[in-house]
Amino acid sequence: MTPPATSSRFRAVWWLISLGIMAAIWWLSSSPDTPGPPLVHPLDWIAHFTAYFALAYALGRATGRRDIALLIAVWWGALDEVHQAFVPGRDAGVTDWLFDLAGAWIGSRWATRRRGAREEGEAETVRNQSW
């Protein structure tokens, strides 16, 4: 039996979440003014970090692969920065993309970490020592 974490239904839900986050990022960056109060440094960088952390986490759960999740999220961040360069009132920045990258890196790692790996390793050590 396939564990729930790797079932196709589970992954499909995470793909839908990923696509929703990607759409939200695109929609927000298409407008000259984002909803809410204006974000000044460093709050805008925190928003970039958080958005791409969430995207990479969802992609990591969808794909089960850290490298693929990171690649897609970082690519989306770069594409979004180029997109913003053509939106009146918005600007593209390498610093914004670096915060996207940092959030994506941590999000992809969190999504694909092995749960219980430490406990499994400790149990194996105890078993080996008892012989």
DAKA-V291248 format. One record per backbone hydrogen bond with DSSP energy under -0.5 kcal/mol. NH is the residue of the N-H (numbers start at 1). CO is the residue of the C=O. If there is no record, write none. Layout:
nh=NH co=CO
nh=NH co=CO
This chain:
nh=6 co=3
nh=7 co=3
nh=7 co=4
nh=11 co=7
nh=12 co=8
nh=13 co=9
nh=14 co=10
nh=15 co=11
nh=16 co=12
nh=17 co=13
nh=18 co=14
nh=19 co=15
nh=20 co=16
nh=21 co=17
nh=22 co=18
nh=23 co=19
nh=24 co=20
nh=25 co=21
nh=26 co=22
nh=27 co=23
nh=28 co=24
nh=29 co=25
nh=30 co=26
nh=30 co=27
nh=31 co=27
nh=31 co=28
nh=40 co=38
nh=43 co=40
nh=44 co=40
nh=46 co=42
nh=47 co=43
nh=48 co=44
nh=49 co=45
nh=50 co=46
nh=51 co=47
nh=52 co=48
nh=53 co=49
nh=54 co=50
nh=55 co=51
nh=56 co=52
nh=57 co=53
nh=58 co=54
nh=59 co=55
nh=60 co=56
nh=61 co=57
nh=62 co=58
nh=63 co=59
nh=64 co=60
nh=69 co=65
nh=70 co=66
nh=71 co=67
nh=72 co=68
nh=73 co=69
nh=74 co=70
nh=75 co=71
nh=76 co=72
nh=77 co=73
nh=78 co=74
nh=79 co=75
nh=80 co=76
nh=81 co=77
nh=82 co=78
nh=83 co=79
nh=84 co=80
nh=85 co=81
nh=86 co=82
nh=86 co=83
nh=87 co=84
nh=88 co=86
nh=90 co=87
nh=97 co=93
nh=98 co=94
nh=99 co=95
nh=100 co=96
nh=101 co=97
nh=102 co=98
nh=103 co=99
nh=104 co=100
nh=105 co=101
nh=106 co=102
nh=107 co=103
nh=108 co=104
nh=109 co=105
nh=110 co=106
nh=111 co=107
nh=112 co=108
nh=113 co=109
nh=113 co=110
nh=115 co=113
nh=117 co=114
nh=120 co=116
nh=121 co=117
nh=122 co=118
nh=123 co=119
nh=124 co=120
nh=125 co=121
nh=126 co=122
nh=127 co=123
nh=128 co=124
nh=129 co=125
nh=130 co=126
nh=131 co=127
nh=131 co=128
